[in-house]
Amino acid sequence: MKITTTNNHYLLTPDINKDTIDLNWFDAQFWQAKNAIVATKEGRSTAWFFEHHQKVNVLKHYWRGGLVGKLLSDQYLYTGLKNTRVYQEFALLCQLEKLGLPISKPVAAKISRTGLVYRGSLITEAVKGAQSLCERLRAEPANHLALKKVAQTVARFHQAGVYHADLNINNILFDECDEVYLIDFDRGELKTPSRTWQQANLSRLERSFNKEADKWPTFYFTQDDWLLLQQSYWQALQS
């Protein structure tokens, strides 16, 4: 990973990077002026999808959640560059890419410091033809082959010691070839593989299924589907 410092801005890029990236890349208006915005996605904040050199990237800004977020919005306490959530997620993504795991590949990250606080943004490659597991289950009954792919992918990450802090069905994507990806590794980390945290991570995923099932009027997922996914996960983890 390369770090470039300009005034109070830190620009992070992978060791191997073909594009010349500057701080303008983190400004959605910069891409709007170029008519490069191809899509947006609403969540806690807007994610901007922009096209550059026939490749689509995703720009996201870091926002705080909960009650603290109402007061500080996008401000975090600065205690050192390597302690920032932006640096930690970007560094983890670079490691996961080297491991060959199916992720949204890191492009660049920016940390802007003002006194004791910082703000941050991240750019990753978009997954082609992405559809979240949640979107799929809202549209049609669960496909057993697809569920097994999800289970095997999660197991693959866990075998590599990858802890996903927010493993939910909106962060599990299918690409245009129906391959499975995991995204959003904020607060994620590499750990020594352990059944304790692996089971806790899997339980978090189960809660996500139940939460979305209660949220949407149509949601095609049954307890039998979960049992199949869980069984496939443990089989893959032990293989």
N, C-alpha and C positions, 0 to 999 in steps of 0.2 A: 504494500500500500504506500502511495506517495502522498505527502502532505505539503501543500503550498500555502504560505502565509502572506496575506495582503492586509496591512493595517490590522484591524481586529477581526478579520475573517480568516477562517481556515478552510481550505479546499482539499477534500480527500478524493483520490482517484485510485483505481487498481494499479498494480505494478505494470501490467500490460494494457495500454489504452491507445486506441487508434485515433480518437477524436481529440481536438483541441478544445478543452472545456474552460469556460470562464464563469464568473459569478452571475452573468446575465441568464445563464441556463436555469437559475433557480427563481426566476421572475416569470410568472405565467403571462404577464402582459407582453413580455419580450417575444414569446412564442405566438401570442394572439396577433401581434403586429406582423408576424411573418405568415399568418394564416396557417400555422402549423398545428393548432389544437384540433385533434380529431375526435376527442371524446372527453367527458368529465364523469366522475363518479362521486356521488354524495355519500357521506358517512358522518362521523364526528366532524370531519372537514372535507373539503373538496380535493380529489386527486385529479390531476391534469394529465391527459394522455397527449403527447406531442410527437410529431413525426420529424425525424432528422436523418438525412442520408438513407431514406427508404427503410428506416427502422423506427418502431414506435417505442417510446420511453414513458415512464410514469413519474411525475413529480408530486411529492407529498411533503407537507410541512408538519412539524411536530407540534401537537396541541395537547394541553393538559386536560384530563377529564375530571369528573366529580366536582365537589364543592371548591377545591383548590383551583380548578380550571376556570371557575367563574370570576375569580379574583386575579389570577396571574395569566390566564389564557395560554400563551405560548412561551412563557418565561420559565427558565430553570436555573437553579443555583449552580454557578460555575466553580468547581473545585479542582480543575485540571482538565486538559483536553481529553485524556484517555478515560476520564470518568463520565464524560458526556454520553447521553443515550445515543446520540447520533454516531459518535465515533465507535461505540461498542457494537451497534447494529451493523454499521458498515464493515467493520473489521470481521465480524462474524460471517457476514455474507461473502466476503472475500475468501474466508476459510472454507465455507460450504461449497463455493464454486470450485475451489481446488480439489475438494473431495468428490466432485462430480455429482453432487446431489441436485435434484430437480427443484430449482428456486428461480425467482425473478432476479436475474443477474445484476450485481452492483455496477452502476455507471459512475456516480459521483455523489458526494455529500458536502454540505456546507454547515459550518458552525460560526455564528456571529456573536461576538462577545461585547457586552457593554457593562463595564464595571464588574459586579458580582453575579451578573446573570448572562445567560446565553439563549439564543434561539437557533433552531436547526431545520434543515430540509434534506431530503434524500431523493435521488433519482435512480431508478432501476429500469431494466428492460421489461417491457410488457410481455406477458405470456400470450402467444398468438392464439386468437380465437377463444380467449378465456371465458369459462363459465364456472361459477362457483358451485360447490356441492349443494349449497342451500338453494341456489337458483334452479338447479336440476331437479331437486326433490319437490320444489313447488310446482314444477311443470309436469312431472311424470313419475310413475312408481319407480322405486329403487331397482336398478339393474344389478343382479348379483355379481356379475363380472366386475362392474365398476366399483362396487363396495369392496370386493377383494383387492382391487388395485389400490384403493384408498388405504386399506388395512396394511398392505404390503409396503406402501410408501411411508406411512407413519412408522412402521417397524424398522424400515431402512434408516430413517433419521435417528431413531432411538438406539439402534445398534451402533451408530457412529457417535453416540453420546450427545446428540443434539436435543436440548430442552427447548420446547416452544412455549413461551410464556402465555400465549393466547391461542391455543389450539382449538379452533372452532370451525364450523362448516362454511363460514364465509372466507376463511383463510386457506381453504383447500380448493384448488382449481383444476379443471380439466382443460387441456389445450385442444387445438383443432384436430389432433390425432388421437384424442381421448387418453392422453397420458396425464398423470397426476403430478401436481406441483404444490408445494407449501409456500406461502408468502407471509409477510409481516413478522419479522423476527425482532421487533423492539422488545428489549428486556430478556431476549433469549440468551442462551449460553451453552458452552460445551461442558459436559459433566462426565464423570466416570459412570458408565452404564449401571443402573441399579433398578431392580424391580419396584422399589418404593416410589421413585419419582416417575418412572415409566407408567405405573398403574395410576398415579395421581393425574398425569397428563391425559391418559386415556379416559379417566373419569370426567375430566374437564370437557373432553370432546362429547361424551354422552350427555352432559348437562346442556351443551350447545344444541344437540338434536332436540332435546325436550323443550328448550326455550323457544326455538324456532317453530316447533310443532304447535305450541300454544299461541304463537304470534300470528300465524297465517291461516286464512280460512281453508286453504287446500295445501296439504303437506303430506307427501307420500312416503312415510317411513314407519315401520312397525317394530315391535319388540323383537320379532324374529329376525328382522333385518339387522338390528343391533347385535343380536347374538351371533349372527353370521360374521359380521364385521369383527367383533371381539375375538371369535374363534380363529378367524383368518389372521388377525394381528399376532396372537400368541404363537400360532404355527410358524409364521414368517420370522418372528423374533428369535425362535429357537432353532431355525434352520441354518 
